[in-house]
Amino acid sequence: MELTPVLRSEWLKIRTLRSLPGALLALFAATTVFSAIAGVSETPDPGFDPLFTSLSGVVPGQIAAVSFGAMAVSSEFQSGALRLSLAAVPRRGRWFAAKAAVIAVPALLVGLVTALAALLVARAGLGPAADGLGTGEQVRGVVGCGVYLMLMALFAAGLAALLRSGVATLSLLIPFILVVSFVIGDATGTVADFLPDKAGQLVLRETYDGTLGPWSGLAVTALWAAAALLAGAWSLRRRDA
């Protein structure tokens, strides 16, 4: 069976399941709104990072990206949908690869548009405080943000395939993300640097300390996403539909 028809059918599921476009819309809205609020409320200090402030809406917004990835996969485990999918595409690896692709592409595209909008609205609020940002740093922030959101969606998709439950996946990931983002905070030089969200968010910073840099941090997040997808694929192959 060619991959193109499989991709087409999986893309149709993404478009027609209303909660999935809704999650992408929530990703755009939440990230942009929180970045705009940060732009008008942030008071520059010696440790002020205008790039991270401009893209800080990603911290709450990523929950929508995680929800998108988790729901796209977990919907297959409801009402016997997975049996129908695998009846049409018996090669489970091919089917799961197509599912991952149709999660990755819209998450990346929406992530890029979201990052650009967040940067523009936050910079407008920051005014002269953001004048020091160079073009290269802003491009890196926008591109890195889009890739980061895509990787978090794929990470959630892999876990949903492993756990066979969107509720279980979100119950695990959302507290994890909130703890890392708001409790660990800016702590560096520890094992926390290698957690998926904290490592990936380095690409959103103008300045950074610790072992990882922007792209190496994003690579760590990519490894987490790859590990989750491999675990999900293994579970899909070994367990009954």
N, C-alpha and C positions, 0 to 999 in steps of 0.2 A: 504493500500500500504506500502511495506517495505521501510525503509529509504535508504538502500543500492543502489537500482536503481536510487533514486532521487539524491543521492550524486554523483553517476557515471555520470549522465546526466549533472549535474551542473559543475562537474570537466571537462567534455568534452568542455563545453562552455568556461571555463577559459583557457584551452589549445589552443583552436582553434581561439579565438578572439585575433588577433595579437597584439593589443595595450596593452593587459594585461601582457603577458610575457615580452613585451617591457618595461612596467612600472617597473617590477621587476628587469630587467636588468639595467634600469636607476637607480634604488635604489642602487644596488650594485656598479655600476660605479661611481655615484656621491658621495656617502658616502666615498668610498675608496679613490678617488682622492682628495677630500677636506680634509680628514684626513691626507693623505700623505703630502699635502701642509702645513697643520698646523704643522705637525711634523718637517718639515725642516725650517719653518719660525718663530716658536714660540721662544721668548726669555724669559727664566725663570726669574721670579721675586718673591717677597715674597708671592704673592697670587697664584702662579703657581699651577695648578692642572693637573698633567700628565695624569690621567685617562680621564678627560673630554677633554683635548687637543687631545688625541689619538682617541677619539670617536666623536670629534666635527663635523665630516662630516655628522653625523646624522641630524644636524640642517637643512642643505639644502636638504639632501637626503630624509628626511621624506616626502617631497612634493610628491615624486614618490610613496611612500607607500599610502598616502592619495589619490592620483590619481588612484592607483590600486583599492582601495576599492570603490571609487565613481564610476568608470567606470564599474566595475563588476556588480553593481546594476543598474546603469542608462541605460546600454545597453538593459535591459529588457523593458524599456519604449519607445523604438524606433521601429517603423514599426510594432506595434502590437505584439511584441515578448512576452510580459507578458501574453496576452490572450492565446497564445499557451502553455506557461509554466503552467498556472493554469488549462488549459484544461487537461493537462497530470497529474498534481498534484492538485486536487481540494482543498485539505487542505492547505490553505495559510500559516498557521503557520509552517507546516512541510516543505513546499517549502522554506520559508525564513530561517529556521534553517539550511537547507542544503546549501543554498547560503552563509550564514555566515560562515559555517564550511569550505567550499572550498575557502573562502577568508582568513580565519584565518590560516589554515595550511601552504599554500605556503608562506604567509607573514611572519610567524614565522620562517620557515626553511631558507628562503632567508635572513631574518633579522639576524639570528644567524651566518650564513656564512659571511654576510657582516660585522657584528660587529667584528668577528675574523680577517678577512682580514684587516679591518681598523686599528685595534689595532696593528697588526703585522707591517704594513707598517709605521704607525706613530711612533711606538717605535723604529724602525730602524732609523728614522730621528732624533728622540729626543736623542738617544744615552744614555750617562750616566745620563741625566736629568730624565730619566724614571726608573732608577735603584731602586728607593724607592718603586715602586709598588709591592705589595704582590700578591701571586697567588690568594688568596681569593678575593681580590679587582678586579683583572682582570676577574676572572670567573663571579663575580657578574655583572661587567660591560657588558660583552658579552651576558650573559643570559638575563639580564635586558634590554639591547638594543633590542634584538630580540623580547622580549615580548612587549616592548614599541612600536616598529614599527607595530607589529600585532594589538595592541589596537588602534593605530591611523588609521590603515586601516579599522578596524571595526567601529570606530567612524564615518569615512567618509561614510562607507556603510550604516549605520543607517540614517545619514542625507540625503543621496541620495534617500533612500526609502521614507523618509518623504517629501522631496522637489520634488521628481520625476524628478530630473534633475541633471546630472553630472556637467553641466556648472554652475548652481546656487550653488551647493555644493562647487565646487572648487573656485568660486568667493567669497564665504564666508570664507572658511577655509584657503586658501593660504594667503590672507592679514592678517587674524587673527594670523596665525603662524608667519609670518614675523614681525608683530608688537610686539608680545609677545617676540620673540627671540631677536630682534635687538633694540627695543625701550625700553621695560621694562628691558631687560638685566638681571643683577645680583641682582635686587632689591628683598629683602626678607622681611618677616614680614608683608605682606599685603595680600589682597584678591587674588593678582596675583599668590601667591604660590599655589592656588587651581585650577588654570586654567589647562586644560588637558595636554598641551605640557610641560609647565613649571614644573608641579608637577612630571610628568613621567620622565623628564630628570634628576631628582635628582639621579636616579640610575646610571647615567653615571659619577657621581662625586666621587672623592676620599674623599673629605671633603665637608661638607654641614652645613648650618645654617638655622635657622627658625623652624617652627612648625613641618614640615614633614621630614621624613628620606627617604632613597632610596626605601624601599618596601612600606611604607605608601604612598609615592608620587605616586608610580606605581599603588597602589590600588585606588587612586583618579582618575587616568586616566582610570582605569578599570570601575569605576562607571560612568564616562562620556560616555564611549563606550557602557555600558549596557543601560544607559538612552537613547542614540541615537538609539540603536537597538530596544528597546521597543517602542519608538515613531514611528520608521519606521514600525514595525510590526502592531501597532495600525492603522497607515495610510493605510497600505496594506489591512487590514481587513475591514475598514470602507468605502474605496473609490472604485469606479468602476475600473476594469482593463482597 
